[in-house]
Amino acid sequence: MKIIAIACNDRFFTIGKTRRKIITSNGCNEPCKNRFYCPKRNWLMLEKCPFLNLNECNNFVKMCGKI
């Protein structure tokens, strides 16, 4: 089993050695092989996040404690 590094910066989405331009404006819910990338958790998820961007996610965490 290999560990693959996943990163999303201002302009690029990187999985292992593969690098491409981000499709979404902020990197939230970035599609990748039938999964969606969550920058808050730094992980690929099966379903889209209900939040539109990272600011909404952070506000929810501040009000409720966790996702």
N, CA, C and O atoms as CSV, one atom per row, in Angstrom:
chain,resi,resn,atom,element,x,y,z
A,1,MET,N,N,0.840,-1.170,0.000
A,1,MET,CA,C,0.000,0.000,0.000
A,1,MET,C,C,0.892,1.241,0.000
A,1,MET,O,O,1.850,1.331,0.768
A,2,LYS,N,N,0.561,2.199,-0.875
A,2,LYS,CA,C,1.339,3.419,-0.972
A,2,LYS,C,C,0.591,4.570,-0.322
A,2,LYS,O,O,-0.638,4.617,-0.342
A,3,ILE,N,N,1.336,5.487,0.248
A,3,ILE,CA,C,0.761,6.717,0.783
A,3,ILE,C,C,0.950,7.792,-0.274
A,3,ILE,O,O,2.060,8.032,-0.748
A,4,ILE,N,N,-0.158,8.435,-0.636
A,4,ILE,CA,C,-0.125,9.451,-1.677
A,4,ILE,C,C,-0.328,10.819,-1.042
A,4,ILE,O,O,-1.260,11.015,-0.263
A,5,ALA,N,N,0.531,11.750,-1.371
A,5,ALA,CA,C,0.410,13.119,-0.860
A,5,ALA,C,C,-0.626,13.881,-1.681
A,5,ALA,O,O,-0.600,13.854,-2.912
A,6,ILE,N,N,-1.543,14.565,-0.983
A,6,ILE,CA,C,-2.575,15.371,-1.623
A,6,ILE,C,C,-2.395,16.806,-1.148
A,6,ILE,O,O,-2.271,17.058,0.051
A,7,ALA,N,N,-2.381,17.745,-2.090
A,7,ALA,CA,C,-2.226,19.157,-1.734
A,7,ALA,C,C,-3.028,20.023,-2.690
A,7,ALA,O,O,-3.196,19.695,-3.865
A,8,CYS,N,N,-3.516,21.131,-2.162
A,8,CYS,CA,C,-4.252,22.091,-2.970
A,8,CYS,C,C,-3.791,23.483,-2.553
A,8,CYS,O,O,-4.058,23.926,-1.436
A,9,ASN,N,N,-3.092,24.170,-3.466
A,9,ASN,CA,C,-2.660,25.526,-3.144
A,9,ASN,C,C,-3.485,26.516,-3.963
A,9,ASN,O,O,-4.563,26.163,-4.440
A,10,ASP,N,N,-3.009,27.731,-4.133
A,10,ASP,CA,C,-3.783,28.785,-4.792
A,10,ASP,C,C,-4.228,28.439,-6.208
A,10,ASP,O,O,-5.334,28.799,-6.610
A,11,ARG,N,N,-3.386,27.749,-6.968
A,11,ARG,CA,C,-3.711,27.510,-8.370
A,11,ARG,C,C,-3.701,26.054,-8.794
A,11,ARG,O,O,-4.266,25.722,-9.836
A,12,PHE,N,N,-3.073,25.167,-8.015
A,12,PHE,CA,C,-2.899,23.794,-8.458
A,12,PHE,C,C,-3.381,22.780,-7.425
A,12,PHE,O,O,-3.311,23.013,-6.219
A,13,PHE,N,N,-3.871,21.651,-7.929
A,13,PHE,CA,C,-4.309,20.515,-7.127
A,13,PHE,C,C,-3.339,19.381,-7.442
A,13,PHE,O,O,-3.189,19.000,-8.603
A,14,THR,N,N,-2.681,18.838,-6.421
A,14,THR,CA,C,-1.647,17.833,-6.625
A,14,THR,C,C,-2.003,16.548,-5.891
A,14,THR,O,O,-2.311,16.561,-4.699
A,15,ILE,N,N,-1.955,15.431,-6.628
A,15,ILE,CA,C,-2.122,14.100,-6.033
A,15,ILE,C,C,-0.921,13.280,-6.469
A,15,ILE,O,O,-0.781,12.938,-7.643
A,16,GLY,N,N,-0.060,12.971,-5.515
A,16,GLY,CA,C,1.175,12.262,-5.843
A,16,GLY,C,C,2.028,13.093,-6.783
A,16,GLY,O,O,2.425,14.208,-6.445
A,17,LYS,N,N,2.314,12.551,-7.973
A,17,LYS,CA,C,3.110,13.278,-8.964
A,17,LYS,C,C,2.238,13.995,-9.987
A,17,LYS,O,O,2.757,14.734,-10.824
A,18,THR,N,N,0.933,13.793,-9.938
A,18,THR,CA,C,0.013,14.421,-10.881
A,18,THR,C,C,-0.373,15.808,-10.386
A,18,THR,O,O,-0.734,15.988,-9.223
A,19,ARG,N,N,-0.290,16.785,-11.287
A,19,ARG,CA,C,-0.598,18.165,-10.916
A,19,ARG,C,C,-1.486,18.777,-11.989
A,19,ARG,O,O,-1.219,18.623,-13.181
A,20,ARG,N,N,-2.546,19.473,-11.572
A,20,ARG,CA,C,-3.436,20.141,-12.522
A,20,ARG,C,C,-3.978,21.420,-11.910
A,20,ARG,O,O,-3.903,21.620,-10.697
A,21,LYS,N,N,-4.530,22.294,-12.764
A,21,LYS,CA,C,-5.134,23.530,-12.272
A,21,LYS,C,C,-6.410,23.192,-11.512
A,21,LYS,O,O,-7.111,22.243,-11.863
A,22,ILE,N,N,-6.714,23.968,-10.469
A,22,ILE,CA,C,-7.947,23.720,-9.730
A,22,ILE,C,C,-9.138,24.188,-10.562
A,22,ILE,O,O,-9.046,25.161,-11.310
A,23,ILE,N,N,-10.250,23.481,-10.420
A,23,ILE,CA,C,-11.469,23.795,-11.155
A,23,ILE,C,C,-12.309,24.793,-10.369
A,23,ILE,O,O,-12.862,25.734,-10.939
A,24,THR,N,N,-12.402,24.587,-9.066
A,24,THR,CA,C,-13.189,25.484,-8.220
A,24,THR,C,C,-12.352,26.702,-7.838
A,24,THR,O,O,-11.126,26.676,-7.936
A,25,SER,N,N,-13.015,27.756,-7.407
A,25,SER,CA,C,-12.302,29.001,-7.108
A,25,SER,C,C,-11.453,28.928,-5.843
A,25,SER,O,O,-10.458,29.644,-5.729
A,26,ASN,N,N,-11.835,28.064,-4.878
A,26,ASN,CA,C,-11.115,28.042,-3.604
A,26,ASN,C,C,-10.581,26.669,-3.207
A,26,ASN,O,O,-9.958,26.541,-2.153
A,27,GLY,N,N,-10.808,25.642,-4.020
A,27,GLY,CA,C,-10.290,24.311,-3.713
A,27,GLY,C,C,-11.254,23.419,-2.952
A,27,GLY,O,O,-11.009,22.218,-2.838
A,28,CYS,N,N,-12.343,23.969,-2.427
A,28,CYS,CA,C,-13.345,23.153,-1.732
A,28,CYS,C,C,-14.144,22.344,-2.750
A,28,CYS,O,O,-14.490,22.848,-3.818
A,29,ASN,N,N,-14.431,21.100,-2.418
A,29,ASN,CA,C,-15.182,20.191,-3.288
A,29,ASN,C,C,-14.526,20.027,-4.655
A,29,ASN,O,O,-15.211,19.919,-5.672
A,30,GLU,N,N,-13.230,20.009,-4.671
A,30,GLU,CA,C,-12.484,19.804,-5.916
A,30,GLU,C,C,-12.684,18.354,-6.361
A,30,GLU,O,O,-12.297,17.442,-5.630
A,31,PRO,N,N,-13.282,18.107,-7.550
A,31,PRO,CA,C,-13.542,16.734,-7.989
A,31,PRO,C,C,-12.253,15.985,-8.331
A,31,PRO,O,O,-11.318,16.545,-8.905
A,32,CYS,N,N,-12.235,14.699,-7.960
A,32,CYS,CA,C,-11.074,13.859,-8.240
A,32,CYS,C,C,-11.501,12.397,-8.231
A,32,CYS,O,O,-11.684,11.817,-7.161
A,33,LYS,N,N,-11.662,11.795,-9.400
A,33,LYS,CA,C,-11.997,10.374,-9.529
A,33,LYS,C,C,-13.203,9.977,-8.678
A,33,LYS,O,O,-13.083,9.122,-7.801
A,34,ASN,N,N,-14.340,10.574,-8.921
A,34,ASN,CA,C,-15.609,10.285,-8.233
A,34,ASN,C,C,-15.576,10.571,-6.736
A,34,ASN,O,O,-16.385,10.029,-5.982
A,35,ARG,N,N,-14.662,11.407,-6.309
A,35,ARG,CA,C,-14.591,11.850,-4.920
A,35,ARG,C,C,-14.367,13.352,-4.909
A,35,ARG,O,O,-14.091,13.954,-5.946
A,36,PHE,N,N,-14.487,13.955,-3.731
A,36,PHE,CA,C,-14.351,15.398,-3.608
A,36,PHE,C,C,-13.337,15.724,-2.516
A,36,PHE,O,O,-13.359,15.133,-1.436
A,37,TYR,N,N,-12.450,16.668,-2.808
A,37,TYR,CA,C,-11.383,17.032,-1.874
A,37,TYR,C,C,-11.878,18.074,-0.877
A,37,TYR,O,O,-12.505,19.062,-1.262
A,38,CYS,N,N,-11.595,17.850,0.406
A,38,CYS,CA,C,-11.937,18.791,1.471
A,38,CYS,C,C,-10.632,19.357,2.040
A,38,CYS,O,O,-9.876,18.624,2.678
A,39,PRO,N,N,-10.352,20.664,1.819
A,39,PRO,CA,C,-9.107,21.229,2.340
A,39,PRO,C,C,-9.075,21.320,3.862
A,39,PRO,O,O,-7.997,21.328,4.456
A,40,LYS,N,N,-10.236,21.390,4.498
A,40,LYS,CA,C,-10.298,21.451,5.965
A,40,LYS,C,C,-9.787,20.144,6.565
A,40,LYS,O,O,-8.984,20.151,7.499
A,41,ARG,N,N,-10.253,19.035,6.027
A,41,ARG,CA,C,-9.830,17.717,6.520
A,41,ARG,C,C,-8.607,17.186,5.780
A,41,ARG,O,O,-7.992,16.208,6.206
A,42,ASN,N,N,-8.256,17.838,4.664
A,42,ASN,CA,C,-7.138,17.413,3.827
A,42,ASN,C,C,-7.309,15.957,3.395
A,42,ASN,O,O,-6.390,15.146,3.512
A,43,TRP,N,N,-8.517,15.643,2.888
A,43,TRP,CA,C,-8.855,14.276,2.545
A,43,TRP,C,C,-9.877,14.252,1.429
A,43,TRP,O,O,-10.558,15.249,1.189
A,44,LEU,N,N,-9.995,13.115,0.736
A,44,LEU,CA,C,-11.013,12.931,-0.293
A,44,LEU,C,C,-12.261,12.328,0.338
A,44,LEU,O,O,-12.172,11.385,1.125
A,45,MET,N,N,-13.428,12.874,-0.009
A,45,MET,CA,C,-14.693,12.434,0.577
A,45,MET,C,C,-15.592,11.875,-0.524
A,45,MET,O,O,-15.453,12.247,-1.689
A,46,LEU,N,N,-16.512,10.983,-0.158
A,46,LEU,CA,C,-17.420,10.386,-1.135
A,46,LEU,C,C,-18.492,11.360,-1.601
A,46,LEU,O,O,-18.893,11.330,-2.765
A,47,GLU,N,N,-18.961,12.223,-0.707
A,47,GLU,CA,C,-20.031,13.164,-1.035
A,47,GLU,C,C,-19.504,14.590,-0.996
A,47,GLU,O,O,-18.520,14.890,-0.321
A,48,LYS,N,N,-20.184,15.468,-1.739
A,48,LYS,CA,C,-19.819,16.882,-1.709
A,48,LYS,C,C,-20.080,17.463,-0.331
A,48,LYS,O,O,-21.027,17.071,0.351
A,49,CYS,N,N,-19.250,18.384,0.068
A,49,CYS,CA,C,-19.433,19.108,1.317
A,49,CYS,C,C,-20.621,20.061,1.157
A,49,CYS,O,O,-20.773,20.658,0.091
A,50,PRO,N,N,-21.463,20.223,2.176
A,50,PRO,CA,C,-22.615,21.123,2.051
A,50,PRO,C,C,-22.239,22.602,2.053
A,50,PRO,O,O,-23.074,23.445,1.725
A,51,PHE,N,N,-21.007,22.931,2.413
A,51,PHE,CA,C,-20.575,24.326,2.468
A,51,PHE,C,C,-20.029,24.765,1.112
A,51,PHE,O,O,-19.447,23.966,0.379
A,52,LEU,N,N,-20.221,26.037,0.788
A,52,LEU,CA,C,-19.768,26.562,-0.500
A,52,LEU,C,C,-18.275,26.849,-0.532
A,52,LEU,O,O,-17.642,26.749,-1.583
A,53,ASN,N,N,-17.710,27.206,0.620
A,53,ASN,CA,C,-16.281,27.520,0.661
A,53,ASN,C,C,-15.735,27.262,2.060
A,53,ASN,O,O,-16.475,26.886,2.969
A,54,LEU,N,N,-14.450,27.466,2.218
A,54,LEU,CA,C,-13.773,27.184,3.486
A,54,LEU,C,C,-14.211,28.138,4.593
A,54,LEU,O,O,-14.208,27.760,5.764
A,55,ASN,N,N,-14.587,29.372,4.243
A,55,ASN,CA,C,-15.064,30.324,5.253
A,55,ASN,C,C,-16.356,29.844,5.904
A,55,ASN,O,O,-16.503,29.943,7.122
A,56,GLU,N,N,-17.297,29.325,5.112
A,56,GLU,CA,C,-18.536,28.779,5.678
A,56,GLU,C,C,-18.234,27.608,6.599
A,56,GLU,O,O,-18.833,27.480,7.666
A,57,CYS,N,N,-17.320,26.767,6.191
A,57,CYS,CA,C,-16.924,25.610,6.994
A,57,CYS,C,C,-16.332,26.065,8.327
A,57,CYS,O,O,-16.683,25.530,9.379
A,58,ASN,N,N,-15.437,27.048,8.282
A,58,ASN,CA,C,-14.816,27.563,9.509
A,58,ASN,C,C,-15.841,28.222,10.425
A,58,ASN,O,O,-15.760,28.069,11.644
A,59,ASN,N,N,-16.804,28.952,9.862
A,59,ASN,CA,C,-17.860,29.567,10.674
A,59,ASN,C,C,-18.706,28.509,11.368
A,59,ASN,O,O,-19.064,28.668,12.535
A,60,PHE,N,N,-19.027,27.432,10.661
A,60,PHE,CA,C,-19.804,26.345,11.250
A,60,PHE,C,C,-19.043,25.707,12.407
A,60,PHE,O,O,-19.628,25.416,13.451
A,61,VAL,N,N,-17.745,25.490,12.225
A,61,VAL,CA,C,-16.917,24.893,13.285
A,61,VAL,C,C,-16.867,25.809,14.500
A,61,VAL,O,O,-16.930,25.332,15.633
A,62,LYS,N,N,-16.753,27.126,14.282
A,62,LYS,CA,C,-16.727,28.074,15.399
A,62,LYS,C,C,-18.040,28.075,16.166
A,62,LYS,O,O,-18.038,28.189,17.392
A,63,MET,N,N,-19.167,27.949,15.459
A,63,MET,CA,C,-20.475,27.979,16.121
A,63,MET,C,C,-20.827,26.652,16.783
A,63,MET,O,O,-21.399,26.638,17.873
A,64,CYS,N,N,-20.487,25.529,16.130
A,64,CYS,CA,C,-20.949,24.222,16.605
A,64,CYS,C,C,-19.867,23.356,17.243
A,64,CYS,O,O,-20.191,22.398,17.944
A,65,GLY,N,N,-18.623,23.658,17.024
A,65,GLY,CA,C,-17.563,22.878,17.659
A,65,GLY,C,C,-16.809,21.968,16.722
A,65,GLY,O,O,-15.580,21.932,16.781
A,66,LYS,N,N,-17.488,21.225,15.850
A,66,LYS,CA,C,-16.822,20.359,14.879
A,66,LYS,C,C,-17.771,20.016,13.749
A,66,LYS,O,O,-18.971,20.286,13.812
A,67,ILE,N,N,-17.209,19.420,12.719
A,67,ILE,CA,C,-18.011,19.049,11.546
A,67,ILE,C,C,-18.655,17.707,11.791
A,67,ILE,O,O,-19.376,17.203,10.930
